[in-house]
Amino acid sequence: MCGRFAMDDRVNAEISDFVETTGRRPEEWRADWEAAYNIAPTEDIPVLIDSAKDRELRFSHAHWSLVPGWSDTLKLKFPTFNARAEDITTKATWRKPVQSHRAIVLARGYYEWQGPKGHKTPYFIRYPDGQLMGFAGLYSWWPDRTKAEDDPDRWVLTATILTSDAVQTLADIHDRNPVILPEDMWLHWLDPSIVGDQALVDDAVRAGVAEASTLQFDQVAPFNSREQGSQLLEPVAS
């Protein structure tokens, strides 16, 4: 699973560079991303999507938990911050987003905990060179019906992160890991003209296995749910 992750503000320049290399231009960004080192479900996360309407790449903030447009409330009774990749197209919540509403959730790395309850040891999992990480995700636009139809804040972008069985090198820490896509697969995953199906998801999982096998994991100091700061990423001296 992926229940906590970190993203610093370097992503703003990195995504600008990425979009420039594609020859595309980004749609006007809602806001620059401010560094956050302890991101939890239902908080804002940085995402990249490909707008089906005008085919422009959009880097934006999203509510971390996918909420279908038919829901009356932004808070669902069941968790939707992660989506299991296995048989994902058979699940009503994910079926339509898989088809054309796919996202890249951007991260510097993510946390997992190991050990008995009350004495769990946190680990931070990242690329060895600290490069930008892109999780395969899905998104949905949720309408806040308490706001007027012409209110620009009426539509809330929401997103989830796909997970798969953990690769062998990470299995001792957790039995699931996020599906991490290499950068050269991002545009293909995002492309709304490609009708997503289980085969597309399975291809992403296979690529994610190769990526996850290259990750390093470092024990970090315990921290509480509200702590922030780059010190959370620092490995504990052995």
N, C-alpha and C positions, 0 to 999 in steps of 0.2 A: 504494500500500500504506500501511499504518499500522503502523510497527514501534516507535515510541517516542512517548509523549505525556505531558502534565502535567495534574495536577488538584490544586488547593489545597483548603484546608479550608472555604472559603466554601460548598462544595457542600452541606454539612450543612443550613445555613439555607435555601439555595435550594431544595433538594428538599422540605424541610418546607413551605415556602411553596407550591410547586407542588402537592403533595398536598392541601393545604388548599383550593386553588382548585378542585380536582376534586370536592370534597364527599366524597371517599373518606378512609379513614384508613389510615395505613401499618401493616403488620404490625410487630411488635416488631423493631427493627433489631438486627442482630448486633453492630455496633460503629460508632462515629462514624468518618468517614474522616479520616485524618491526611494532611496535605499531602505530595505526592510529585511531583517535577518531572522525573523521568527514569524513567518506568515502562517496563519491558521485558517481552516475552513470557514467560509462565509466572509472572510476579509477580502480586500482587493488583491488581485494578482495581475501580472503583466502578460498580455496575450497578443499574438499576431494572427490576424484573420485575413482572408481574401474576400472582399465584398462581391457578392454575386450580382449586385445591382450595377456597379460601375467598374468592376474588376480592378479595383485599387487595393493595395495592401494597407491594412490598418493596424497600427500598434496602439493598444488601448489598455485601460483597466477593465477588469471583469470581476463580478461577484463569484468567489470560489465556492460553487455548488450549483450545478446546472438546474435551472428551474424551467419547466415547460411553460409555454405561453398560456396554456389553459388553466394553470394554477391560480387560485384566488389570492394566494399569499406567497411572499418570497421565502418563507420558512416552511419547508416540507417536513412531513412526519418521518421520512426515511432519509438517510444520508445519500447525497449525490455528488460529493466532492471527488470521488473516485468511481471509475467504471471498469468492471472486469472485461478484458478483451475477449475472453472465451464466449462464444455464442452471443456476442453483443447485439447482433441484428435481430435476435429473437425477443429482446426486451423492449417493451413499449416506450420506456423513457428515452432509450438511446437510438432507436431505429431510425427516426427521421433525421436527427442531427448527424448520424453516420453518413447519410446519403449525400449531404451537401454543406453541412455546417461543422466543419472540422477546424481546429485551432492548433497553434503551437503555444504551449505555456512555457514561458522563459524563466530559467532559474540559474543560479550559480552552483546550486547543489541542494541536497535534501537530507533530512534527518531520519534516523531510525533508532529505536531503543531495544536493548537486549537485557534480559535478566528478569528476576521475579518482581512482581508488583511492589512498589514502594522502594525498590532498590535498583531501578533500571539504569543502565549505562547508555548515554547518548552517543551516537556516531554521526559524523557529517560525511556525506558521500558526494564526491565531485570528480571531475576530470583531473588527472594529475597536473596538467598545465593551467588549470583554472579557467578553461575556455567556457563560453556560453553553452548552456544545456537547453535543449528543446524537447519538452515532453509532448507526445501526441495527445491532443485533447479534442473535446467537442464543445460547441457553444450553442446557446439559445438566447433569443431576445424575449424578455419577460415584460409585459405591459403593466405598469402600476396604475390600476384603475381608479385610484384616488386622485390622480392628476388629470388635468384637461388633455384632450387629444392633441392639442397644439403645443403642449408643454414639452420643451426639449428634454426634460428629465423623466418623461413618462416611460421611456423604454430603457430597461436595465439589461446590460450585457452580462450573461452568466456563463460559467464554464466548468468543465470537469476534466480530470486527468485520467488517461487510460492506464491500467496496470495489468501485469502478467505474472506468471510464476517467476520467482527469483532465479537468477543465474547462479551457478554453483558457487562462485566466489562471494556472493552476497547472501546465500541461503542461510548461513549460520546466524545472520543478524535479523532477517525477516523473510517470510516465505513468499512475499510479493515485492515487486519493484515497479516503478513507473516505466512506461514504454518510452524510451529515449531515442529520438530520431537523429541520424546524422544530418548535418546542415544541407547536404545535397539532395535530401528527400523532402525538405520542408515545403517547397512549392508544389510538389506532386501531392503531398498530403492535404495541403490547403485548397487545391484547385476545385472550385465548386462545380465546374463543368464535368468533373469525373464523378459519376454516381457511385458513392461508397457502398461497399458490400463486405461480407465477412472475409473475402479473399484480400481486399485492400487492407483490412485490419490485421489479418494474419501476416501479410508482407511487412507491415510496420512492426509487429511483434518480433519477427525474425531479425529485422535490422536492429531492433532494440536489444536483442540478446547480445549481438556483437558489440554494440556500444556499451552496454552495462558491464560486459566482461573486461573493459578497459578502465573501469573506475577505481579510484582509491577510496578507502574508508578510514577515517581517523577518529579515535575516541576523543570526545570533547568534554569539557566540564559540564556538570549538571546545571540546568537553568530552569527558571519558572516560565509559565505560559505568557507572561507579560514582558519578559526581558527583551531588550533589543541591543544592537551594537555588533560591530565586526568581531569583537572578542569571542562571540559565540562560536565562531568558525575555527578558532585556534586549537590545534591538536594539544592534548594533554601530554606533557613530557613523560617519556617512558623511564 
